[in-house]
């Protein structure tokens, strides 16, 4: 049976549109979740950006060592 005959009669919306809509909805949800995480973790209660400082040292081989 040819490929054309296998897909004959299928609604293009069901074949392509429904999965595409699901991907779009998932992407939107992921973007919203990422935004909420950044607001919660990246900003303090006054709306200022939180900062983090890291100190490290390297040995002669370039390996990072704990300070």
CHARMM-style PDB file with segment names, atoms N, HN, CA, C and O in Angstrom:
ATOM      1  N   UNK     1       0.855  -1.177   0.000  1.00  0.00      PROA
ATOM      2  CA  UNK     1       0.000   0.000   0.000  1.00  0.00      PROA
ATOM      3  C   UNK     1       0.904   1.244   0.000  1.00  0.00      PROA
ATOM      4  O   UNK     1       1.865   1.320   0.766  1.00  0.00      PROA
ATOM      5  N   UNK     2       0.589   2.204  -0.857  1.00  0.00      PROA
ATOM      6  HN  UNK     2      -0.191   2.142  -1.479  1.00  0.00      PROA
ATOM      7  CA  UNK     2       1.413   3.407  -0.965  1.00  0.00      PROA
ATOM      8  C   UNK     2       1.178   4.340   0.221  1.00  0.00      PROA
ATOM      9  O   UNK     2       0.159   4.262   0.908  1.00  0.00      PROA
ATOM     10  N   UNK     3       2.138   5.211   0.436  1.00  0.00      PROA
ATOM     11  HN  UNK     3       2.965   5.274  -0.122  1.00  0.00      PROA
ATOM     12  CA  UNK     3       2.035   6.198   1.529  1.00  0.00      PROA
ATOM     13  C   UNK     3       0.812   7.077   1.333  1.00  0.00      PROA
ATOM     14  O   UNK     3       0.101   7.369   2.295  1.00  0.00      PROA
ATOM     15  N   UNK     4       0.558   7.500   0.106  1.00  0.00      PROA
ATOM     16  HN  UNK     4       1.135   7.263  -0.675  1.00  0.00      PROA
ATOM     17  CA  UNK     4      -0.596   8.357  -0.163  1.00  0.00      PROA
ATOM     18  C   UNK     4      -1.897   7.696   0.255  1.00  0.00      PROA
ATOM     19  O   UNK     4      -2.773   8.353   0.817  1.00  0.00      PROA
ATOM     20  N   UNK     5      -2.033   6.408  -0.009  1.00  0.00      PROA
ATOM     21  HN  UNK     5      -1.321   5.874  -0.465  1.00  0.00      PROA
ATOM     22  CA  UNK     5      -3.267   5.699   0.332  1.00  0.00      PROA
ATOM     23  C   UNK     5      -3.409   5.521   1.842  1.00  0.00      PROA
ATOM     24  O   UNK     5      -4.525   5.493   2.360  1.00  0.00      PROA
ATOM     25  N   UNK     6      -2.278   5.402   2.553  1.00  0.00      PROA
ATOM     26  HN  UNK     6      -1.371   5.425   2.132  1.00  0.00      PROA
ATOM     27  CA  UNK     6      -2.343   5.228   4.006  1.00  0.00      PROA
ATOM     28  C   UNK     6      -2.899   6.474   4.692  1.00  0.00      PROA
ATOM     29  O   UNK     6      -3.592   6.373   5.704  1.00  0.00      PROA
ATOM     30  N   UNK     7      -2.595   7.641   4.140  1.00  0.00      PROA
ATOM     31  HN  UNK     7      -2.032   7.722   3.318  1.00  0.00      PROA
ATOM     32  CA  UNK     7      -3.038   8.898   4.763  1.00  0.00      PROA
ATOM     33  C   UNK     7      -4.276   9.483   4.085  1.00  0.00      PROA
ATOM     34  O   UNK     7      -4.751  10.548   4.479  1.00  0.00      PROA
ATOM     35  N   UNK     8      -4.790   8.811   3.092  1.00  0.00      PROA
ATOM     36  HN  UNK     8      -4.404   7.946   2.772  1.00  0.00      PROA
ATOM     37  CA  UNK     8      -5.963   9.282   2.383  1.00  0.00      PROA
ATOM     38  C   UNK     8      -7.162   9.324   3.331  1.00  0.00      PROA
ATOM     39  O   UNK     8      -7.457   8.340   4.009  1.00  0.00      PROA
ATOM     40  N   UNK     9      -7.841  10.452   3.373  1.00  0.00      PROA
ATOM     41  HN  UNK     9      -7.601  11.251   2.822  1.00  0.00      PROA
ATOM     42  CA  UNK     9      -9.029  10.590   4.197  1.00  0.00      PROA
ATOM     43  C   UNK     9      -8.774  11.121   5.593  1.00  0.00      PROA
ATOM     44  O   UNK     9      -9.719  11.445   6.311  1.00  0.00      PROA
ATOM     45  N   UNK    10      -7.508  11.216   5.992  1.00  0.00      PROA
ATOM     46  HN  UNK    10      -6.740  10.952   5.408  1.00  0.00      PROA
ATOM     47  CA  UNK    10      -7.212  11.783   7.307  1.00  0.00      PROA
ATOM     48  C   UNK    10      -7.320  13.300   7.256  1.00  0.00      PROA
ATOM     49  O   UNK    10      -6.868  13.939   6.306  1.00  0.00      PROA
ATOM     50  N   UNK    11      -7.910  13.844   8.264  1.00  0.00      PROA
ATOM     51  HN  UNK    11      -8.278  13.324   9.035  1.00  0.00      PROA
ATOM     52  CA  UNK    11      -8.049  15.292   8.370  1.00  0.00      PROA
ATOM     53  C   UNK    11      -6.682  15.895   8.706  1.00  0.00      PROA
ATOM     54  O   UNK    11      -6.042  15.482   9.673  1.00  0.00      PROA
ATOM     55  N   UNK    12      -6.242  16.857   7.918  1.00  0.00      PROA
ATOM     56  HN  UNK    12      -6.763  17.192   7.133  1.00  0.00      PROA
ATOM     57  CA  UNK    12      -4.929  17.468   8.121  1.00  0.00      PROA
ATOM     58  C   UNK    12      -4.840  18.142   9.492  1.00  0.00      PROA
ATOM     59  O   UNK    12      -3.759  18.194  10.078  1.00  0.00      PROA
ATOM     60  N   UNK    13      -5.948  18.654  10.008  1.00  0.00      PROA
ATOM     61  HN  UNK    13      -6.826  18.612   9.532  1.00  0.00      PROA
ATOM     62  CA  UNK    13      -5.951  19.274  11.333  1.00  0.00      PROA
ATOM     63  C   UNK    13      -5.604  18.246  12.403  1.00  0.00      PROA
ATOM     64  O   UNK    13      -4.828  18.530  13.316  1.00  0.00      PROA
ATOM     65  N   UNK    14      -6.178  17.057  12.291  1.00  0.00      PROA
ATOM     66  HN  UNK    14      -6.809  16.826  11.550  1.00  0.00      PROA
ATOM     67  CA  UNK    14      -5.879  16.020  13.273  1.00  0.00      PROA
ATOM     68  C   UNK    14      -4.459  15.482  13.113  1.00  0.00      PROA
ATOM     69  O   UNK    14      -3.811  15.126  14.096  1.00  0.00      PROA
ATOM     70  N   UNK    15      -3.990  15.426  11.899  1.00  0.00      PROA
ATOM     71  HN  UNK    15      -4.516  15.716  11.100  1.00  0.00      PROA
ATOM     72  CA  UNK    15      -2.680  14.859  11.620  1.00  0.00      PROA
ATOM     73  C   UNK    15      -1.541  15.798  12.018  1.00  0.00      PROA
ATOM     74  O   UNK    15      -0.528  15.348  12.555  1.00  0.00      PROA
ATOM     75  N   UNK    16      -1.698  17.098  11.760  1.00  0.00      PROA
ATOM     76  HN  UNK    16      -2.520  17.464  11.324  1.00  0.00      PROA
ATOM     77  CA  UNK    16      -0.625  18.060  12.012  1.00  0.00      PROA
ATOM     78  C   UNK    16      -1.027  19.109  13.050  1.00  0.00      PROA
ATOM     79  O   UNK    16      -0.240  19.451  13.932  1.00  0.00      PROA
ATOM     80  N   UNK    17      -2.228  19.603  12.941  1.00  0.00      PROA
ATOM     81  HN  UNK    17      -2.868  19.325  12.224  1.00  0.00      PROA
ATOM     82  CA  UNK    17      -2.657  20.722  13.784  1.00  0.00      PROA
ATOM     83  C   UNK    17      -2.724  20.414  15.260  1.00  0.00      PROA
ATOM     84  O   UNK    17      -2.258  21.210  16.075  1.00  0.00      PROA
ATOM     85  N   UNK    18      -3.289  19.282  15.627  1.00  0.00      PROA
ATOM     86  HN  UNK    18      -3.668  18.635  14.965  1.00  0.00      PROA
ATOM     87  CA  UNK    18      -3.448  18.944  17.047  1.00  0.00      PROA
ATOM     88  C   UNK    18      -2.093  18.774  17.744  1.00  0.00      PROA
ATOM     89  O   UNK    18      -1.897  19.342  18.819  1.00  0.00      PROA
ATOM     90  N   UNK    19      -1.142  18.007  17.165  1.00  0.00      PROA
ATOM     91  HN  UNK    19      -1.300  17.546  16.292  1.00  0.00      PROA
ATOM     92  CA  UNK    19       0.172  17.922  17.814  1.00  0.00      PROA
ATOM     93  C   UNK    19       0.891  19.271  17.858  1.00  0.00      PROA
ATOM     94  O   UNK    19       1.575  19.575  18.835  1.00  0.00      PROA
ATOM     95  N   UNK    20       0.742  20.074  16.815  1.00  0.00      PROA
ATOM     96  HN  UNK    20       0.186  19.827  16.022  1.00  0.00      PROA
ATOM     97  CA  UNK    20       1.376  21.386  16.800  1.00  0.00      PROA
ATOM     98  C   UNK    20       0.791  22.287  17.884  1.00  0.00      PROA
ATOM     99  O   UNK    20       1.530  23.007  18.555  1.00  0.00      PROA
ATOM    100  N   UNK    21      -0.517  22.251  18.057  1.00  0.00      PROA
ATOM    101  HN  UNK    21      -1.117  21.666  17.512  1.00  0.00      PROA
ATOM    102  CA  UNK    21      -1.154  23.021  19.137  1.00  0.00      PROA
ATOM    103  C   UNK    21      -0.632  22.577  20.506  1.00  0.00      PROA
ATOM    104  O   UNK    21      -0.419  23.409  21.388  1.00  0.00      PROA
ATOM    105  N   UNK    22      -0.429  21.286  20.683  1.00  0.00      PROA
ATOM    106  HN  UNK    22      -0.603  20.611  19.967  1.00  0.00      PROA
ATOM    107  CA  UNK    22       0.088  20.772  21.958  1.00  0.00      PROA
ATOM    108  C   UNK    22       1.500  21.287  22.217  1.00  0.00      PROA
ATOM    109  O   UNK    22       1.833  21.639  23.348  1.00  0.00      PROA
ATOM    110  N   UNK    23       2.323  21.333  21.188  1.00  0.00      PROA
ATOM    111  HN  UNK    23       2.052  21.047  20.269  1.00  0.00      PROA
ATOM    112  CA  UNK    23       3.691  21.852  21.334  1.00  0.00      PROA
ATOM    113  C   UNK    23       3.662  23.338  21.688  1.00  0.00      PROA
ATOM    114  O   UNK    23       4.422  23.786  22.546  1.00  0.00      PROA
ATOM    115  N   UNK    24       2.804  24.090  21.041  1.00  0.00      PROA
ATOM    116  HN  UNK    24       2.187  23.726  20.344  1.00  0.00      PROA
ATOM    117  CA  UNK    24       2.684  25.525  21.312  1.00  0.00      PROA
ATOM    118  C   UNK    24       2.235  25.756  22.750  1.00  0.00      PROA
ATOM    119  O   UNK    24       2.793  26.607  23.443  1.00  0.00      PROA
ATOM    120  N   UNK    25       1.238  25.012  23.201  1.00  0.00      PROA
ATOM    121  HN  UNK    25       0.785  24.321  22.637  1.00  0.00      PROA
ATOM    122  CA  UNK    25       0.753  25.149  24.582  1.00  0.00      PROA
ATOM    123  C   UNK    25       1.837  24.787  25.590  1.00  0.00      PROA
ATOM    124  O   UNK    25       1.992  25.469  26.603  1.00  0.00      PROA
ATOM    125  N   UNK    26       2.588  23.718  25.320  1.00  0.00      PROA
ATOM    126  HN  UNK    26       2.462  23.164  24.497  1.00  0.00      PROA
ATOM    127  CA  UNK    26       3.665  23.308  26.225  1.00  0.00      PROA
ATOM    128  C   UNK    26       4.758  24.366  26.278  1.00  0.00      PROA
ATOM    129  O   UNK    26       5.301  24.631  27.351  1.00  0.00      PROA
ATOM    130  N   UNK    27       5.089  24.971  25.153  1.00  0.00      PROA
ATOM    131  HN  UNK    27       4.648  24.755  24.281  1.00  0.00      PROA
ATOM    132  CA  UNK    27       6.106  26.012  25.112  1.00  0.00      PROA
ATOM    133  C   UNK    27       5.661  27.242  25.904  1.00  0.00      PROA
ATOM    134  O   UNK    27       6.457  27.847  26.620  1.00  0.00      PROA
ATOM    135  N   UNK    28       4.402  27.600  25.772  1.00  0.00      PROA
ATOM    136  HN  UNK    28       3.755  27.107  25.189  1.00  0.00      PROA
ATOM    137  CA  UNK    28       3.861  28.739  26.514  1.00  0.00      PROA
ATOM    138  C   UNK    28       3.926  28.475  28.021  1.00  0.00      PROA
ATOM    139  O   UNK    28       4.317  29.348  28.796  1.00  0.00      PROA
ATOM    140  N   UNK    29       3.543  27.274  28.422  1.00  0.00      PROA
ATOM    141  HN  UNK    29       3.226  26.565  27.792  1.00  0.00      PROA
ATOM    142  CA  UNK    29       3.577  26.909  29.834  1.00  0.00      PROA
ATOM    143  C   UNK    29       5.005  26.911  30.377  1.00  0.00      PROA
ATOM    144  O   UNK    29       5.245  27.354  31.501  1.00  0.00      PROA
ATOM    145  N   UNK    30       5.945  26.420  29.584  1.00  0.00      PROA
ATOM    146  HN  UNK    30       5.751  26.061  28.671  1.00  0.00      PROA
ATOM    147  CA  UNK    30       7.343  26.414  29.994  1.00  0.00      PROA
ATOM    148  C   UNK    30       7.858  27.841  30.171  1.00  0.00      PROA
ATOM    149  O   UNK    30       8.569  28.122  31.135  1.00  0.00      PROA
ATOM    150  N   UNK    31       7.512  28.741  29.260  1.00  0.00      PROA
ATOM    151  HN  UNK    31       6.935  28.513  28.476  1.00  0.00      PROA
ATOM    152  CA  UNK    31       7.952  30.129  29.348  1.00  0.00      PROA
ATOM    153  C   UNK    31       7.380  30.799  30.600  1.00  0.00      PROA
ATOM    154  O   UNK    31       8.085  31.544  31.280  1.00  0.00      PROA
ATOM    155  N   UNK    32       6.130  30.541  30.899  1.00  0.00      PROA
ATOM    156  HN  UNK    32       5.557  29.935  30.346  1.00  0.00      PROA
ATOM    157  CA  UNK    32       5.508  31.113  32.099  1.00  0.00      PROA
ATOM    158  C   UNK    32       6.172  30.577  33.364  1.00  0.00      PROA
ATOM    159  O   UNK    32       6.427  31.336  34.299  1.00  0.00      PROA
ATOM    160  N   UNK    33       6.451  29.283  33.399  1.00  0.00      PROA
ATOM    161  HN  UNK    33       6.243  28.667  32.639  1.00  0.00      PROA
ATOM    162  CA  UNK    33       7.107  28.675  34.551  1.00  0.00      PROA
ATOM    163  C   UNK    33       8.514  29.234  34.730  1.00  0.00      PROA
ATOM    164  O   UNK    33       8.935  29.501  35.855  1.00  0.00      PROA
ATOM    165  N   UNK    34       9.239  29.414  33.639  1.00  0.00      PROA
ATOM    166  HN  UNK    34       8.897  29.198  32.725  1.00  0.00      PROA
ATOM    167  CA  UNK    34      10.588  29.984  33.701  1.00  0.00      PROA
ATOM    168  C   UNK    34      10.534  31.407  34.242  1.00  0.00      PROA
ATOM    169  O   UNK    34      11.352  31.784  35.082  1.00  0.00      PROA
ATOM    170  N   UNK    35       9.585  32.192  33.772  1.00  0.00      PROA
ATOM    171  HN  UNK    35       8.920  31.887  33.091  1.00  0.00      PROA
ATOM    172  CA  UNK    35       9.431  33.569  34.260  1.00  0.00      PROA
ATOM    173  C   UNK    35       9.149  33.626  35.749  1.00  0.00      PROA
ATOM    174  O   UNK    35       9.721  34.454  36.459  1.00  0.00      PROA
ATOM    175  N   UNK    36       8.279  32.760  36.226  1.00  0.00      PROA
ATOM    176  HN  UNK    36       7.815  32.088  35.649  1.00  0.00      PROA
ATOM    177  CA  UNK    36       7.961  32.721  37.654  1.00  0.00      PROA
ATOM    178  C   UNK    36       9.181  32.316  38.477  1.00  0.00      PROA
ATOM    179  O   UNK    36       9.417  32.868  39.552  1.00  0.00      PROA
ATOM    180  N   UNK    37       9.957  31.355  37.976  1.00  0.00      PROA
ATOM    181  HN  UNK    37       9.766  30.906  37.103  1.00  0.00      PROA
ATOM    182  CA  UNK    37      11.174  30.926  38.676  1.00  0.00      PROA
ATOM    183  C   UNK    37      12.174  32.071  38.765  1.00  0.00      PROA
ATOM    184  O   UNK    37      12.761  32.303  39.822  1.00  0.00      PROA
ATOM    185  N   UNK    38      12.368  32.784  37.668  1.00  0.00      PROA
ATOM    186  HN  UNK    38      11.891  32.595  36.810  1.00  0.00      PROA
ATOM    187  CA  UNK    38      13.314  33.903  37.670  1.00  0.00      PROA
ATOM    188  C   UNK    38      12.867  34.980  38.649  1.00  0.00      PROA
ATOM    189  O   UNK    38      13.692  35.531  39.377  1.00  0.00      PROA
ATOM    190  N   UNK    39      11.580  35.287  38.678  1.00  0.00      PROA
ATOM    191  HN  UNK    39      10.909  34.840  38.087  1.00  0.00      PROA
ATOM    192  CA  UNK    39      11.067  36.286  39.619  1.00  0.00      PROA
ATOM    193  C   UNK    39      11.280  35.842  41.063  1.00  0.00      PROA
ATOM    194  O   UNK    39      11.654  36.650  41.914  1.00  0.00      PROA
ATOM    195  N   UNK    40      11.044  34.563  41.340  1.00  0.00      PROA
ATOM    196  HN  UNK    40      10.741  33.907  40.649  1.00  0.00      PROA
ATOM    197  CA  UNK    40      11.148  34.051  42.707  1.00  0.00      PROA
ATOM    198  C   UNK    40      12.597  33.958  43.176  1.00  0.00      PROA
ATOM    199  O   UNK    40      12.905  34.330  44.308  1.00  0.00      PROA
ATOM    200  N   UNK    41      13.475  33.472  42.330  1.00  0.00      PROA
ATOM    201  HN  UNK    41      13.225  33.170  41.410  1.00  0.00      PROA
ATOM    202  CA  UNK    41      14.856  33.218  42.720  1.00  0.00      PROA
ATOM    203  C   UNK    41      15.767  34.404  42.428  1.00  0.00      PROA
ATOM    204  O   UNK    41      16.709  34.657  43.179  1.00  0.00      PROA
ATOM    205  N   UNK    42      15.501  35.127  41.360  1.00  0.00      PROA
ATOM    206  HN  UNK    42      14.735  34.922  40.750  1.00  0.00      PROA
ATOM    207  CA  UNK    42      16.417  36.165  40.910  1.00  0.00      PROA
ATOM    208  C   UNK    42      16.232  37.523  41.549  1.00  0.00      PROA
ATOM    209  O   UNK    42      17.104  38.383  41.421  1.00  0.00      PROA
ATOM    210  N   UNK    43      15.120  37.743  42.233  1.00  0.00      PROA
ATOM    211  HN  UNK    43      14.412  37.044  42.336  1.00  0.00      PROA
ATOM    212  CA  UNK    43      14.843  39.053  42.813  1.00  0.00      PROA
ATOM    213  C   UNK    43      14.492  38.918  44.288  1.00  0.00      PROA
ATOM    214  O   UNK    43      13.859  37.946  44.701  1.00  0.00      PROA
ATOM    215  N   UNK    44      14.912  39.910  45.081  1.00  0.00      PROA
ATOM    216  HN  UNK    44      15.426  40.699  44.745  1.00  0.00      PROA
ATOM    217  CA  UNK    44      14.545  39.899  46.495  1.00  0.00      PROA
ATOM    218  C   UNK    44      13.163  40.530  46.672  1.00  0.00      PROA
ATOM    219  O   UNK    44      12.499  40.864  45.690  1.00  0.00      PROA
ATOM    220  N   UNK    45      12.733  40.690  47.920  1.00  0.00      PROA
ATOM    221  HN  UNK    45      13.272  40.419  48.718  1.00  0.00      PROA
ATOM    222  CA  UNK    45      11.388  41.201  48.201  1.00  0.00      PROA
ATOM    223  C   UNK    45      11.210  42.663  47.781  1.00  0.00      PROA
ATOM    224  O   UNK    45      10.080  43.128  47.631  1.00  0.00      PROA
ATOM    225  N   UNK    46      12.314  43.388  47.592  1.00  0.00      PROA
ATOM    226  HN  UNK    46      13.231  43.010  47.714  1.00  0.00      PROA
ATOM    227  CA  UNK    46      12.246  44.787  47.169  1.00  0.00      PROA
ATOM    228  C   UNK    46      12.368  44.933  45.650  1.00  0.00      PROA
ATOM    229  O   UNK    46      12.350  46.047  45.126  1.00  0.00      PROA
ATOM    230  N   UNK    47      12.491  43.819  44.958  1.00  0.00      PROA
ATOM    231  HN  UNK    47      12.506  42.914  45.383  1.00  0.00      PROA
ATOM    232  CA  UNK    47      12.588  43.862  43.509  1.00  0.00      PROA
ATOM    233  C   UNK    47      13.993  44.052  42.969  1.00  0.00      PROA
ATOM    234  O   UNK    47      14.182  44.258  41.770  1.00  0.00      PROA
ATOM    235  N   UNK    48      14.979  43.984  43.855  1.00  0.00      PROA
ATOM    236  HN  UNK    48      14.825  43.817  44.829  1.00  0.00      PROA
ATOM    237  CA  UNK    48      16.365  44.120  43.411  1.00  0.00      PROA
ATOM    238  C   UNK    48      16.918  42.759  43.005  1.00  0.00      PROA
ATOM    239  O   UNK    48      16.542  41.722  43.551  1.00  0.00      PROA
ATOM    240  N   UNK    49      17.822  42.796  42.028  1.00  0.00      PROA
ATOM    241  HN  UNK    49      18.127  43.639  41.584  1.00  0.00      PROA
ATOM    242  CA  UNK    49      18.436  41.565  41.547  1.00  0.00      PROA
ATOM    243  C   UNK    49      19.342  40.985  42.628  1.00  0.00      PROA
ATOM    244  O   UNK    49      20.156  41.695  43.220  1.00  0.00      PROA
ATOM    245  N   UNK    50      19.190  39.685  42.876  1.00  0.00      PROA
ATOM    246  HN  UNK    50      18.529  39.109  42.395  1.00  0.00      PROA
ATOM    247  CA  UNK    50      20.066  39.011  43.834  1.00  0.00      PROA
ATOM    248  C   UNK    50      21.413  38.743  43.177  1.00  0.00      PROA
ATOM    249  O   UNK    50      21.500  38.482  41.977  1.00  0.00      PROA
ATOM    250  N   UNK    51      22.445  38.814  43.981  1.00  0.00      PROA
ATOM    251  HN  UNK    51      22.374  39.025  44.955  1.00  0.00      PROA
ATOM    252  CA  UNK    51      23.788  38.561  43.479  1.00  0.00      PROA
ATOM    253  C   UNK    51      24.406  37.397  44.226  1.00  0.00      PROA
ATOM    254  O   UNK    51      24.067  37.124  45.378  1.00  0.00      PROA
ATOM    255  N   UNK    52      25.312  36.723  43.556  1.00  0.00      PROA
ATOM    256  HN  UNK    52      25.588  36.945  42.620  1.00  0.00      PROA
ATOM    257  CA  UNK    52      26.059  35.637  44.176  1.00  0.00      PROA
ATOM    258  C   UNK    52      27.523  35.793  43.781  1.00  0.00      PROA
ATOM    259  O   UNK    52      27.840  36.015  42.613  1.00  0.00      PROA
ATOM    260  N   UNK    53      28.390  35.678  44.745  1.00  0.00      PROA
ATOM    261  HN  UNK    53      28.132  35.498  45.694  1.00  0.00      PROA
ATOM    262  CA  UNK    53      29.821  35.764  44.488  1.00  0.00      PROA
ATOM    263  C   UNK    53      30.463  34.416  44.756  1.00  0.00      PROA
ATOM    264  O   UNK    53      30.122  33.735  45.724  1.00  0.00      PROA
ATOM    265  N   UNK    54      31.381  34.040  43.904  1.00  0.00      PROA
ATOM    266  HN  UNK    54      31.658  34.593  43.118  1.00  0.00      PROA
ATOM    267  CA  UNK    54      32.077  32.775  44.040  1.00  0.00      PROA
ATOM    268  C   UNK    54      33.578  33.031  44.043  1.00  0.00      PROA
ATOM    269  O   UNK    54      34.094  33.794  43.227  1.00  0.00      PROA
ATOM    270  N   UNK    55      34.259  32.389  44.962  1.00  0.00      PROA
ATOM    271  HN  UNK    55      33.840  31.769  45.625  1.00  0.00      PROA
ATOM    272  CA  UNK    55      35.709  32.455  45.003  1.00  0.00      PROA
ATOM    273  C   UNK    55      36.265  31.070  44.708  1.00  0.00      PROA
ATOM    274  O   UNK    55      35.750  30.059  45.186  1.00  0.00      PROA
ATOM    275  N   UNK    56      37.317  31.048  43.917  1.00  0.00      PROA
ATOM    276  HN  UNK    56      37.734  31.870  43.529  1.00  0.00      PROA
ATOM    277  CA  UNK    56      37.970  29.778  43.615  1.00  0.00      PROA
ATOM    278  C   UNK    56      39.437  30.039  43.299  1.00  0.00      PROA
ATOM    279  O   UNK    56      39.843  31.156  42.977  1.00  0.00      PROA
ATOM    280  N   UNK    57      40.190  28.999  43.402  1.00  0.00      PROA
ATOM    281  HN  UNK    57      39.861  28.091  43.663  1.00  0.00      PROA
ATOM    282  CA  UNK    57      41.593  29.065  43.008  1.00  0.00      PROA
ATOM    283  C   UNK    57      41.878  27.906  42.064  1.00  0.00      PROA
ATOM    284  O   UNK    57      41.182  26.891  42.075  1.00  0.00      PROA
ATOM    285  N   UNK    58      42.908  28.074  41.252  1.00  0.00      PROA
ATOM    286  HN  UNK    58      43.474  28.898  41.243  1.00  0.00      PROA
ATOM    287  CA  UNK    58      43.293  27.031  40.312  1.00  0.00      PROA
ATOM    288  C   UNK    58      44.727  26.604  40.601  1.00  0.00      PROA
ATOM    289  O   UNK    58      45.576  27.418  40.965  1.00  0.00      PROA
ATOM    290  N   UNK    59      44.975  25.317  40.431  1.00  0.00      PROA
ATOM    291  HN  UNK    59      44.286  24.655  40.135  1.00  0.00      PROA
ATOM    292  CA  UNK    59      46.348  24.868  40.556  1.00  0.00      PROA
ATOM    293  C   UNK    59      47.048  25.065  39.217  1.00  0.00      PROA
ATOM    294  O   UNK    59      46.449  25.600  38.285  1.00  0.00      PROA
ATOM    295  N   UNK    60      48.281  24.649  39.107  1.00  0.00      PROA
ATOM    296  HN  UNK    60      48.767  24.214  39.865  1.00  0.00      PROA
ATOM    297  CA  UNK    60      49.061  24.867  37.889  1.00  0.00      PROA
ATOM    298  C   UNK    60      48.480  24.138  36.673  1.00  0.00      PROA
ATOM    299  O   UNK    60      48.710  24.542  35.533  1.00  0.00      PROA
ATOM    300  N   UNK    61      47.726  23.061  36.924  1.00  0.00      PROA
ATOM    301  HN  UNK    61      47.540  22.733  37.850  1.00  0.00      PROA
ATOM    302  CA  UNK    61      47.112  22.301  35.829  1.00  0.00      PROA
ATOM    303  C   UNK    61      45.768  22.893  35.395  1.00  0.00      PROA
ATOM    304  O   UNK    61      45.143  22.379  34.466  1.00  0.00      PROA
ATOM    305  N   UNK    62      45.322  23.949  36.043  1.00  0.00      PROA
ATOM    306  HN  UNK    62      45.830  24.366  36.797  1.00  0.00      PROA
ATOM    307  CA  UNK    62      44.046  24.551  35.715  1.00  0.00      PROA
ATOM    308  C   UNK    62      42.867  23.948  36.431  1.00  0.00      PROA
ATOM    309  O   UNK    62      41.727  24.333  36.171  1.00  0.00      PROA
ATOM    310  N   UNK    63      43.112  22.998  37.339  1.00  0.00      PROA
ATOM    311  HN  UNK    63      44.038  22.685  37.550  1.00  0.00      PROA
ATOM    312  CA  UNK    63      42.048  22.342  38.089  1.00  0.00      PROA
ATOM    313  C   UNK    63      41.550  23.304  39.170  1.00  0.00      PROA
ATOM    314  O   UNK    63      42.345  23.934  39.868  1.00  0.00      PROA
ATOM    315  N   UNK    64      40.223  23.408  39.299  1.00  0.00      PROA
ATOM    316  HN  UNK    64      39.577  22.896  38.732  1.00  0.00      PROA
ATOM    317  CA  UNK    64      39.644  24.266  40.325  1.00  0.00      PROA
ATOM    318  C   UNK    64      39.754  23.600  41.679  1.00  0.00      PROA
ATOM    319  O   UNK    64      39.507  22.402  41.818  1.00  0.00      PROA
ATOM    320  N   UNK    65      40.125  24.379  42.671  1.00  0.00      PROA
ATOM    321  HN  UNK    65      40.325  25.352  42.559  1.00  0.00      PROA
ATOM    322  CA  UNK    65      40.259  23.892  44.030  1.00  0.00      PROA
ATOM    323  C   UNK    65      39.323  24.665  44.941  1.00  0.00      PROA
ATOM    324  O   UNK    65      38.989  25.820  44.676  1.00  0.00      PROA
ATOM    325  N   UNK    66      38.908  24.018  46.009  1.00  0.00      PROA
ATOM    326  HN  UNK    66      39.179  23.080  46.224  1.00  0.00      PROA
ATOM    327  CA  UNK    66      38.079  24.706  46.992  1.00  0.00      PROA
ATOM    328  C   UNK    66      38.917  25.698  47.760  1.00  0.00      PROA
ATOM    329  O   UNK    66      40.096  25.461  48.024  1.00  0.00      PROA
ATOM    330  N   UNK    67      38.312  26.795  48.112  1.00  0.00      PROA
ATOM    331  HN  UNK    67      37.355  26.988  47.897  1.00  0.00      PROA
ATOM    332  CA  UNK    67      39.025  27.829  48.865  1.00  0.00      PROA
ATOM    333  C   UNK    67      38.776  27.674  50.346  1.00  0.00      PROA
ATOM    334  OT1 UNK    67      39.294  28.455  51.144  1.00  0.00      PROA
TER     335      UNK     67
END
